[in-house]
Amino acid sequence: MLDWLYVGKIVNTHGIRGEVRVISDSDFTDERFAKGSKLYIRNAKSNRYQPIIVQNYRRHKQFDLLTFQGYPTINDVEPLKGSELFVSKEQLSDLEEDAFYYHEIIGCTVVTDEGRVLGEIKEILSPGANDVWIVKTGGKDILLPYIDDVVKEVDIENKQIKVHLLPGLIDDES
C-alpha cells in the first residue's frame, strides 16, 4: 500500500483551455508541478487515486495554474473542481543535507535550547527569503523563521526540533 502526500487542491477552472487553479500545499512546487509530472487525484467517494499527468504549469498571482494531458477544455476539467492532488512517497527524491520535506517537519515538537517545550509545528509558510514554521502552542501561534540563528537542530527520526529564541521572537506570556 502506498503512502500519499497531499500537494494541493483544485479550486477552480481558469479560462476555456482546460487550465485549473490550484492552491498548493507542497514544497518544491516547481518540481512537483513540472511538465510531465505524475500527480494523483483522490476520488472522495471511492478513496481511489487516479493518475494524471501535468501538461503545463505556471504561476499567476497566488495560484498555481496547471493543465493536464487529456483534459484540453474547460468542460474536461470542470468535474475536477474541489479535487485534492497527491503524490506517492515513492516519488520523492533524496534531498541534500539540512533540507527537509514539509511532511517531515510538520508535527515535530519544538523545544528551546534551554529545554522549554514550545509546541508542535502545524504549518509551513514560504513567503520569500526563508520558510516560516508555525508552532501551535496552547495559546497564540509562534512564527519561527527557518534560519541558522533560530533553528539549531532538526531530529526527524525523533520528531524534535531544537531552537534558540532571539529576543522579541515570542511574547513572554507564551
N, C-alpha and C positions, 0 to 999 in steps of 0.2 A: 504494500500500500504506500502510495506517495504522500509525502508531506507537502502541503501547499502554503505558499506565501502570498498574501493579499498585496497587490501592487497598485490598485486604483479602481475607480468606478466610472462607468459611462453615464454621464449626467444628461446629455442631450445630443442632438444632431447639430451639424454646423454646415449650412449650405445644402446644395442638392446633389453633390457628387460623392455621397457616401462617407463624408467625414463626420467623426464623433468627437465630442468634448469629453475629456477625461480629467477627473481630479485625481492626481497621482498621490499615492502614499508609498512611494518607492524611493529607495536610494539608487543612485546611478541611473537616473531616468533616461539619459541619452542612450545608454547601453540597453536598458530594459525595453525601450520602445523603438529601437533602431529597426530600419528596414530589414525584413526577413526574420525578425524575432518571433518566436512562438510564445503566445500567451494562451491562457485558458479562461473561458467564460464558464462560470458555475451556474447551472440551472438550479434555481432555488427550490423548485418542486421535487426534482429527482435527485438533487445533490450530486449530479454528474458534471464532469468537467469536459467541455468541448474545446478542442484546439482551434486556434485562429491565428493567422499569420499577418504580421504588420506589413502593410504595403508602403506606407509613408507616415512620417512623424514630423511635427513642427510645433513650436511654442507660439501661443497667441494670448497675450495678456497673462492671466493667472492660470490658463488652461493648457493642457497638452492636447493637441489635435491629432487624431490617428485616422488612417484609412486601413481597411483590411482586404486581403486578397479574396476575391469572390463576392465582395459587397460593394458594387460600383455606384449605387444610387441611394438617395435618402430613403426610399421605400425598403431597401435591403437592410439598412441599419436601424430603422425606426423601432423594430422589435427588441433591439439590444439596449435601449434606454433603461437605465436603472440596474443594468448587469454589473456584477463585480468581476474584476480581472485578477488572475492569479498566475504565478509561475511555480514550477515544482522546485523543491530544494536542490534536486539533481542538476538543475540548470545554472546554479550559482557557480561562479568562477572563484578560484583562490584569490585572496587579497594580499596585498603587501603588508609587511609588519606594521602594527599600530593602526590598521584600518579595520573597520567593522561594518557588518551589515546591520541595518536598523533592528531587525528581529533579534539580534544578539544583544543589543543594548537595552531595548525596551523590556521592562520587567526586572532589571537589575536593581539591587539595593544600593543606595548611595550613602557612604559613610565618610565623615570628615577625617583628616589625618590625626585628629585628637580622639577618634573613636565614637563620635556622636552620629547616630543614625538619623539621616535627614528624611528619607522616604524612598520611593521607587520611581524609576524612570517610566513615564507614561506615554511620552510622545517626543518626537524629534522634529525640530524646525530647521529649514535650510534657507535662511534669509539672505545669505551672501557670503561674506568672507569666511565664516566658520559656522558650523552647526550649533544649535542651541538645544540643550537637553532639558525637557520639562520634568521636574521632580514633583511627584504628588506627595504632599505631606498630609498631616491631619487637618491643616488649615489652608492658607494661601500657597499656591504652587510656587516653586522656586525655578527660576530660569538660570541654567548653568551654561556658560559658553564653553564649547569644546576647544579649549586652548591649553597649552602645556602648563601655564601658570596655575590653572584651576584643576584640571583632571590629571591626577598623579599616577594612578594605576587602574587598569581595567582588567578584571579577572573574569573572563567569560565563563570559564568552567564552573566557578562558584557563584556566578551571577552577582558580583560585587564590584563596586567602583569606589575608589578612594579619591577624595577631592580635598583641595586646600581652598578654604573660603577667603577670598580677597575682601578687604574692608568695604562695606556697603553692598555686598552681593546679596545678602538676605537681611531682613528685619530682625532685630533682637527678639521680637515676640514669637518668631517662627519656631 
